[in-house]
Amino acid sequence: MALDRRAELGAFLRSRRARLRPDDLGLPDHGGRRRVPGLRREELALLAGVSVDHYVRLEQGRTLHFSDAVLDAVARALRLDPTERAHLHRLARPSSGTAPASPQEVRPGLRRLLDQAGDVPGYILGRNLDVLAWNPAASALLTDFGALPPRERNLARLIFLDPRLRDLYVDWRGKAGDVVAFLRLDASRRPDDPATTALVEELSALSADFRTLWAEHRLKDKTHGRYIYRHPVVGDLELGFETLRLPDDPDQVFIAHTVEPGSPSETALRRLASTAAGR
């Protein structure tokens, strides 16, 4: 299984050990060739103040029953940020055996909000980055979601399998890395969801770029930022985005794009919206 909790835990810890160096942490380097980059398990255990055997059992996933104190000590030793620390705690907890998630629905009020956003491209993402709802401006900017089969309305699939999306982003690799990092963070909340596993396995089979980025174990929540688009209709435009997670359904996020007032991008976005509306 692509999202086996024990395998994920071990791979995540090894990836974080690999990015640290003994001299960066005040540890003596006794020389000798290292089989893998970064800290050895013994060095990490020393920094965390736990026994080597205890840490090895954690990294090998031999048990998923570790105290918060041990996990926090390992997180500090690995210099994890808050997102990575929470990810470690989720992976190091036994599965609750939750039932398969029910289909997601978007409230009518949110659909009206999208429709009334005017020239502002907006869409709603659900579990596994499924695109649940969108407005005409978002379709004009990204792709005609309504013309796609429901299964293909997925941001990760579009980024890695649709060449039009690859051409749309000036920094496609940066966008792809952000998508994978968000997908991994989202997947860690539901490691037993068969739909998540199926998506990861499909993209791993079809995209070498996805396999490479997935193996990096990056984590990134979708909050705010900006991308530069090279649109076939209006040319280059730079748009920001803001993400709102719905308080009564944290598995849904509302993404709205923003543009600098008076900028060439604002003019281009208005032209794009007018084209979408047939004005």
Protein Blocks (a to p, Z undefined) as FASTA:
>chain_A
ZZlfklmmmmmmmmmmmmpcfklnopaceejjdfbgcjdfklmmmmnopafklmmmmmno
paccdcfklmmmmmmmnopafklmmmmmmmmpccehiacdddddddfklmmmmmmnomac
cddddehhiafbdcfklmmmmocfklpcfklmcfklmmmmmmklmmmpmblmlmmmmmmm
mmmmmmmmmmmbmklmmmmmmmmmmmmklmmmmmnopacddfbdcdddddfklopadddd
dddddfklmkbccddddddehiaklmmmmmmmmmmnoZZ
